[in-house]
Amino acid sequence: MEADWIFHSGRVFDGKRLHPTATAVAVRGNRVLAVGTDSEVRQAVSRTAEAVNLDGRLLSPGFTDAHVHAVMAGVERLGCDLSHVEGAEAAVARVAEYAAGTGKEWIIGGGWGMSDYPGGTPTKDLLDAAVPDRPVYLLNRDHHGAWVNSKALQLAGITADTPDPADGRLERDAAGNPTGTLHEGAMNLVNRLIPRATDDELTQGLLEAQRYLHANGVTGWQEAILGDYAGYPDVSGIYRTLLDNGWLTGRATGALWVPWSTTAGSVGELVADFQERRGINAMAGFPTTNAKIMVDGVAENQTAAMLEPYLRPCDCGSGGQGLTYLPQDVLTDVSAALDAAGFDLHMHVIGDRAVRNGLDAVEHARRVNGPGSGRHHMAHIQIIHPDDIPRFASLNVAANAQALWACNEEQMTELTVPFIGAERASWQYPFHALVAAGAHLAMGSDWPVSTPDPWQAIHVAVNRHSPDLPDAAPLIPEQALGLQAALGAYTSGSAWLNRQDEAGRIAPGALADVAIFNRNPFDIDSAELHTVATDMTLVDGRAVFSNDHQGAPA
């Protein structure tokens, strides 16, 4: 048999385990042809077009990012990108530099970190000094808040008399004046005025995101919000455009957004709309079988939904227990209706009350519809009450982990733990407990909230501390994962979640979505996992990224 590629003299992770004997893989067309020792694979292949010496490096299935905002991330990378800027002074300097270089009516971007500002809430005066004459709107890294200047507040008509919306709040000074930070639904008071990105800007953003994902070994992903959110439209049409032009090289899927305005009376209309959009996207080759439900907010601004009140509750009308964006009866009804219509539920849950409410909704759906085949999952899963951990397996709800966050850093130590207390802090990111209880584990980045480099997240999953803070105490070290489990979650685990059953594994007949790394991570100290990088990425047997100096074509 002829092969297009032979990769030899390395090690192979097959999606579940480090293969005990395999050192070589052959690929023909878009499929894995053979896996085995160098001699076994060479005996199975009569001729090959390209041979790549792995020289001890690891070959693995490509990563699948189970929760990413690719278009948003790409647009931000091409705009006023603060994601790699540390400190308030540097952020303001970057905004001023960007504004000086563009004549755009609005200065738009994102990526600032809450830990760089007292209380996690930057003020308008900092931006006023940098850009006094144009409105500025900057999303923070978790995209649950925005930082604006006085010009933006003025254009939106926001004053001390402006009431907080039901799904968010304005940060205010002692006199009630807005200070420049908008939490959750309060962002909409300003972003409704922002000129929408053009289709060309969105297309360029997705192409940039795809390029960067491939450079990090990512071969597939799930676009986590397809709908009107944070100033962005439904970008399904952008994906269809790339598919029509042959530009989409990644194996992308998407999650249709369930708006916060959904009511019990509108559930039927929403499901019918989702079914129509799913059909249109499917005809173009873009699977959108997921439905995204944001159950709560985030712990740092006390909008994560908690079973018990925060220790220092904010005066924001939530009873001190955070926010839920849909009443429980609506969450239950829409979950059951979407499950019955064949959608996989993709729930954003941060607080322990959000987790419980989401599990209760899935339990109801399983009860009224039968066990079904829905691959329902919960993303983020920061704080889980111990009583709810076994329910993930019993209800067949997968855990979609953003493992990079499971560490002690400033946002955790200053803006989360003091407000939730020691007991609930010990319930955070219980990856090991979920796996031990039989839950299916997948992983994603939530980029642009955090880096899409899977090795940074795997490093934290295994070590429970940030590679940037090696001396920090590990966060609940008993919840660490082994390298094999973490790598499996980011490959076969996430591919399964995306219903890409022929991807995420290295075996004869599997899709040839492959990543080659610059070293074998199983041979190094776990403290060095963050240094692992991608040398080459293949999708469907075609090289979509190469930094390889050992024989592979660019």
C-alpha positions in Angstrom: 0.0 0.0 0.0 1.2 3.5 -0.8 1.2 6.3 1.9 1.4 10.0 1.7 3.2 10.3 5.0 5.3 8.2 7.3 6.2 9.5 10.7 8.8 7.4 12.3 11.3 7.1 15.2 9.1 8.7 17.8 6.3 8.0 20.3 2.6 7.9 19.7 -0.2 9.0 22.0 -3.4 7.4 20.6 -6.0 9.6 22.2 -6.3 7.6 25.4 -2.8 6.4 26.2 0.8 6.6 25.3 1.0 3.6 23.0 3.2 1.0 24.6 5.1 0.0 21.4 4.2 2.3 18.5 6.9 4.5 17.1 5.5 5.2 13.6 2.3 6.2 11.9 1.5 6.1 8.2 -1.2 8.4 6.6 -2.9 8.0 3.2 -5.3 10.6 2.0 -7.3 11.8 5.0 -7.0 8.6 7.0 -4.5 7.0 9.3 -3.2 3.9 7.4 -1.0 2.1 9.9 0.3 2.4 13.5 3.1 0.3 14.9 6.8 0.0 15.3 9.0 1.5 12.5 9.5 -1.9 11.0 5.9 -2.9 11.2 4.7 0.4 9.5 7.4 0.2 6.8 6.4 -3.4 6.0 2.8 -2.3 5.6 3.7 0.5 3.2 5.2 -0.1 -0.1 6.0 3.5 -1.0 5.7 6.9 0.7 5.7 10.4 -0.6 7.0 12.1 2.6 8.9 10.7 5.5 9.3 12.6 8.7 11.8 11.6 11.4 10.2 12.3 14.7 13.6 11.9 16.4 11.9 10.9 19.7 9.2 13.5 19.6 5.5 12.7 20.3 2.8 12.3 17.7 -0.7 12.8 18.9 -4.2 13.4 17.7 -4.7 17.1 17.1 -6.3 19.0 19.9 -10.0 19.8 19.8 -10.9 22.9 21.7 -14.4 22.3 23.2 -15.1 25.9 24.1 -13.7 28.8 22.1 -14.8 32.1 20.7 -12.7 32.0 17.6 -14.1 34.8 15.6 -14.2 37.2 18.6 -10.6 36.2 19.4 -9.4 36.7 15.9 -11.0 40.1 15.6 -9.5 41.2 19.0 -6.0 40.0 17.9 -6.3 42.3 14.8 -7.7 45.2 16.9 -6.8 46.8 20.3 -5.5 43.6 21.8 -4.7 43.8 25.6 -4.5 40.0 26.2 -0.7 40.0 26.5 -0.5 43.3 28.4 0.1 43.2 32.1 -0.6 46.2 34.4 -2.9 49.2 34.2 -0.2 51.6 33.0 0.8 49.3 30.1 -2.8 48.7 29.2 -3.6 52.5 29.0 -0.4 53.0 26.9 -1.5 50.3 24.5 -4.9 51.9 24.1 -3.4 55.3 23.4 -1.0 53.8 20.9 -3.8 52.0 19.1 -6.0 55.0 19.0 -3.2 57.2 17.6 -2.8 54.8 14.8 -6.4 54.5 13.7 -9.1 56.9 12.6 -11.9 54.6 13.7 -14.9 56.3 15.3 -14.9 53.8 18.2 -11.8 52.3 19.9 -12.8 48.7 20.4 -10.8 45.8 21.8 -10.4 43.6 24.8 -8.2 41.4 27.0 -7.6 43.4 30.1 -7.1 41.5 33.4 -9.3 42.3 36.4 -6.4 41.6 38.8 -4.6 44.7 37.4 -7.1 47.1 39.0 -8.4 47.6 42.5 -11.4 45.5 43.1 -11.1 44.3 39.5 -12.9 47.4 38.2 -10.8 49.9 36.1 -12.2 53.5 35.9 -13.1 55.8 33.1 -10.6 58.5 34.0 -7.7 56.2 33.0 -9.2 55.9 29.5 -10.2 59.6 29.4 -6.5 60.5 29.7 -5.6 58.2 26.8 -8.6 58.8 24.5 -10.6 61.9 25.5 -12.3 62.6 22.1 -13.7 59.2 21.0 -15.7 56.5 22.8 -13.7 53.5 24.1 -15.2 50.0 24.7 -12.9 47.2 26.0 -14.1 43.8 27.0 -12.2 42.1 29.9 -10.5 38.7 29.4 -13.5 36.8 30.6 -16.0 38.8 28.5 -18.3 39.3 31.4 -17.5 43.0 31.8 -16.4 46.0 29.8 -14.3 49.1 30.5 -15.5 52.3 28.9 -14.5 56.0 29.0 -16.6 59.1 29.7 -17.4 59.6 26.0 -18.9 56.2 25.7 -21.0 56.7 28.9 -22.1 60.1 27.5 -23.2 58.7 24.1 -25.1 55.9 25.9 -26.9 58.4 28.2 -25.6 56.6 31.3 -25.7 58.8 34.4 -26.2 58.3 38.2 -29.9 58.0 37.5 -29.5 55.1 35.1 -30.9 51.9 36.8 -29.0 48.7 36.7 -30.4 46.2 34.2 -31.9 43.0 35.6 -29.0 41.0 34.2 -26.1 43.2 35.2 -24.9 46.2 37.0 -23.0 49.5 36.6 -19.9 50.0 38.8 -20.5 53.2 40.8 -18.7 55.5 43.2 -20.1 56.5 46.6 -22.3 59.2 45.0 -23.8 56.6 42.6 -22.0 57.9 39.5 -20.9 55.3 37.0 -17.1 54.8 37.2 -16.5 53.0 33.9 -16.9 49.3 34.4 -20.0 47.6 33.1 -20.9 44.1 34.4 -22.7 41.4 32.4 -26.0 42.8 30.9 -25.0 46.4 31.6 -22.5 46.0 28.7 -25.5 46.1 26.3 -26.2 49.7 27.4 -23.1 50.7 25.4 -22.4 48.0 22.9 -25.7 48.5 21.2 -24.2 51.8 19.9 -21.0 50.3 18.6 -20.6 50.0 14.8 -20.9 46.3 14.0 -17.9 44.6 12.6 -18.2 44.1 8.8 -18.4 40.7 7.3 -14.9 41.2 5.9 -13.5 42.1 9.4 -15.2 39.0 10.9 -13.9 36.8 8.0 -10.3 38.1 8.6 -10.8 37.5 12.3 -11.8 33.9 11.8 -8.9 33.3 9.4 -6.4 34.8 11.9 -7.9 32.7 14.7 -7.7 29.5 12.6 -4.1 30.2 11.8 -3.2 30.7 15.5 -5.2 27.6 16.6 -3.4 25.4 14.0 0.0 26.8 15.2 -1.0 25.5 18.7 -1.9 22.0 17.4 -5.6 22.6 17.4 -7.4 20.8 14.5 -11.0 21.1 15.7 -13.1 23.4 17.9 -16.5 24.5 19.0 -17.5 28.1 18.5 -19.2 28.6 21.8 -21.7 31.4 21.0 -23.5 31.7 17.7 -25.9 34.6 18.3 -26.1 38.3 19.3 -23.7 38.6 22.2 -21.3 41.3 23.5 -21.7 43.4 20.3 -21.1 40.4 18.0 -23.7 39.0 15.6 -24.3 35.3 14.8 -21.2 34.4 12.8 -22.6 31.2 11.3 -22.6 33.0 7.9 -18.9 33.7 8.3 -18.2 30.0 8.7 -20.4 29.2 5.7 -18.4 31.8 3.7 -15.1 30.1 4.6 -16.5 26.7 3.7 -17.9 27.9 0.4 -14.4 29.3 -0.5 -12.5 26.3 0.8 -10.8 28.4 3.4 -12.0 26.5 6.5 -9.2 24.0 7.3 -10.2 23.3 10.9 -12.9 20.8 11.9 -15.3 23.4 13.4 -18.7 23.0 15.1 -20.9 25.6 16.8 -23.3 26.3 19.6 -26.5 28.3 19.0 -27.0 31.0 21.7 -30.1 30.8 23.9 -30.7 34.5 24.7 -31.3 35.7 28.3 -34.6 37.2 27.1 -36.0 33.6 26.5 -39.3 33.0 28.3 -41.5 30.0 28.9 -43.8 31.3 26.1 -41.0 31.7 23.6 -39.4 28.3 24.0 -41.3 26.7 21.0 -40.3 29.6 18.7 -36.7 29.4 19.8 -36.5 25.7 19.1 -38.0 26.1 15.7 -35.6 28.8 14.9 -32.7 26.7 16.1 -33.8 23.8 13.9 -34.0 26.0 10.9 -30.5 27.5 11.5 -29.1 24.0 12.2 -30.4 22.8 8.8 -29.0 25.8 6.9 -25.6 25.4 8.6 -25.5 21.6 8.0 -26.1 22.0 4.3 -23.0 24.2 4.2 -21.0 21.6 6.1 -21.0 23.5 9.5 -22.5 21.3 12.3 -24.4 23.4 14.9 -25.9 20.7 17.0 -25.1 22.4 20.3 -27.3 24.9 22.2 -25.4 27.3 24.5 -27.1 28.3 27.7 -25.4 30.7 30.1 -26.7 29.8 33.5 -24.8 32.3 35.6 -21.9 34.8 35.5 -18.5 34.7 37.1 -17.2 34.6 40.6 -14.9 37.6 40.3 -17.7 40.1 40.0 -20.1 38.0 42.2 -22.5 37.1 39.4 -21.7 33.4 39.7 -24.8 31.7 41.2 -24.1 30.3 44.7 -26.2 28.1 46.9 -25.2 30.3 49.9 -24.4 34.0 49.9 -21.0 35.5 49.2 -19.1 36.4 52.3 -19.0 40.0 51.2 -22.0 40.4 49.0 -22.3 43.3 46.6 -25.3 45.6 46.7 -26.5 44.5 43.3 -30.0 43.1 43.9 -29.0 39.4 43.8 -29.7 38.5 47.4 -26.0 38.0 47.8 -26.1 34.7 45.9 -25.2 35.9 42.4 -27.3 35.9 39.2 -29.1 33.3 37.1 -29.9 34.5 33.6 -33.0 32.3 33.1 -35.6 31.5 35.8 -35.4 27.9 36.8 -38.7 27.0 35.1 -37.5 28.5 31.8 -34.1 26.7 32.1 -35.9 23.4 32.7 -38.4 24.0 29.8 -35.9 25.1 27.2 -33.4 22.3 28.2 -36.1 19.6 27.8 -37.3 21.1 24.5 -33.9 21.4 23.0 -33.0 17.9 24.1 -36.1 16.5 22.5 -35.2 18.3 19.3 -31.8 16.6 19.2 -29.5 19.4 20.5 -26.6 18.9 22.8 -26.8 21.3 25.7 -23.7 23.4 26.3 -24.1 25.1 29.7 -21.9 27.8 31.1 -21.8 27.1 34.9 -19.4 28.7 37.4 -21.1 28.7 40.8 -22.4 25.7 42.8 -26.0 26.8 42.4 -25.6 27.1 38.7 -24.2 23.6 38.5 -27.1 22.2 40.5 -29.7 24.1 38.5 -28.1 22.9 35.3 -28.0 19.3 36.5 -31.6 19.5 37.6 -32.6 20.8 34.2 -30.8 17.9 32.4 -32.4 15.4 34.9 -35.8 16.7 34.0 -35.0 16.4 30.2 -33.8 12.8 30.7 -36.9 12.0 32.6 -39.5 13.4 30.2 -37.6 12.5 26.9 -35.9 9.3 27.9 -32.1 8.8 28.2 -31.6 9.9 24.6 -28.3 10.4 22.8 -27.6 14.0 23.8 -24.0 14.8 24.6 -24.8 17.4 27.1 -22.0 19.2 28.9 -21.1 21.9 31.4 -18.3 24.3 30.7 -16.1 26.0 33.3 -17.4 24.0 36.4 -15.5 26.1 38.8 -17.4 25.4 42.1 -19.2 22.1 42.5 -20.9 21.1 45.7 -19.6 17.6 46.5 -23.1 16.2 46.5 -23.4 17.0 42.8 -20.2 15.4 41.5 -21.7 11.9 41.1 -24.6 13.3 39.2 -22.4 14.1 36.1 -21.9 10.4 35.5 -25.3 9.3 36.5 -27.0 11.9 34.1 -24.3 11.4 31.4 -23.3 15.1 31.6 -19.7 15.7 30.4 -17.4 18.1 32.2 -16.0 20.7 29.7 -13.0 22.0 31.7 -11.0 25.2 31.2 -8.1 23.8 33.1 -5.8 26.9 32.9 -7.9 28.6 35.5 -7.4 25.9 38.2 -4.5 27.7 39.9 -3.7 30.3 42.6 -3.1 33.6 40.9 -4.1 37.2 41.7 -7.7 36.9 40.4 -8.2 33.8 42.5 -6.6 35.0 45.7 -7.9 38.5 45.6 -11.2 38.5 43.8 -12.6 35.0 44.4 -11.4 33.2 47.6 -12.1 36.1 50.0 -15.7 36.2 48.7 -16.5 32.5 48.8 -14.5 31.3 51.8 -12.3 28.4 52.5 -14.9 25.6 52.3 -16.2 26.5 48.9 -12.7 27.4 47.7 -11.8 23.7 48.3 -14.5 22.6 45.9 -13.0 24.4 42.9 -12.2 22.6 39.6 -12.6 19.1 41.0 -11.2 17.4 37.8 -9.9 14.3 39.5 -13.1 13.7 41.5 -15.2 14.0 38.4 -13.1 11.5 36.5 -13.0 9.1 39.5 -16.8 9.3 39.6 -17.0 8.2 36.0 -17.7 11.6 34.3 -16.6 12.2 30.7 -13.9 14.9 30.6 -13.3 17.3 27.7 -11.2 20.5 27.6 -11.2 23.9 26.0 -9.6 27.3 26.3 -12.5 29.9 26.2 -10.1 31.9 24.1 -9.9 35.0 24.0 -10.6 34.8 27.8 -7.4 32.8 28.0 -4.7 31.4 25.8 -5.7 28.8 23.3 -2.3 26.9 23.8 -3.5 23.6 25.2 -0.1 22.9 26.8 -0.6 25.8 29.2 -3.9 24.3 30.3 -2.5 20.8 30.5 0.4 22.1 32.6 -2.1 23.5 35.1 -4.3 20.4 35.0 -1.3 18.3 36.0 0.5 20.7 38.4 -2.4 22.8 39.7 -0.3 25.9 39.5 0.4 28.5 36.8 3.6 28.2 34.8 4.0 31.9 35.4 3.8 31.4 39.2 5.8 28.3 39.8 6.3 29.1 43.5 2.6 29.6 44.2 0.9 27.0 46.3 -0.9 24.5 44.1 -4.7 24.8 44.1 -6.2 21.7 45.8 -3.4 19.4 44.5 -5.5 16.3 45.1 -7.6 17.3 42.1 -4.7 17.2 39.7 -4.9 14.9 36.7 -2.2 12.7 35.2 -0.7 13.7 31.9 -2.4 10.9 30.1 -5.8 11.9 31.4 -5.3 15.6 30.6 -4.0 14.9 27.1 -6.8 12.5 26.4 -9.4 15.0 27.5 -8.1 17.6 25.1 -8.0 15.1 22.2 -10.4 12.2 22.2 -12.5 13.7 25.0 -13.2 16.9 23.2 -13.6 15.3 19.8 -16.3 13.1 21.2 -18.0 16.1 22.7 -18.0 17.7 19.2 -19.4 14.5 17.7 -16.2 14.0 15.7 -16.1 10.3 16.4 -13.6 9.5 13.7 -11.2 12.1 15.0 -9.3 12.5 18.3 -7.5 9.2 18.0 -4.5 7.6 16.2 -5.7 4.2 14.9 -6.0 2.7 11.4 -9.0 4.2 9.7 -9.2 7.3 11.9 -9.2 10.7 10.4 -5.7 12.0 9.9 -5.9 15.0 12.3 -2.5 15.0 13.8 -0.2 17.1 15.9 3.6 16.6 16.3 5.2 18.3 19.3 8.7 19.5 19.8 9.5 16.9 22.4 7.9 13.9 24.2 6.1 15.3 27.2 6.0 11.9 28.9 9.8 12.1 29.1 10.1 15.4 30.9 9.4 16.8 34.4 5.8 17.9 34.8 7.1 21.4 35.7 8.2 21.8 32.1 5.0 20.8 30.4 4.2 24.5 29.5 7.4 24.5 27.3 6.0 21.8 24.9 5.1 23.4 21.6 3.7 22.3 18.2 6.1 21.5 15.3 3.5 20.4 12.8 -0.3 20.1 12.4 -2.3 18.0 9.9 -6.0 18.2 9.2 -7.5 15.5 6.9 -3.9 14.4 6.1 -2.8 17.9 4.9 -0.3 20.1 6.7 -2.0 23.3 7.9 1.0 24.4 10.1 4.7 23.5 10.2 7.5 24.7 12.2 9.4 21.5 11.5 13.0 21.5 10.5 13.3 17.8 10.2 12.0 17.1 6.7 8.4 18.1 6.7 7.2 20.5 4.1 6.0 23.9 5.1 
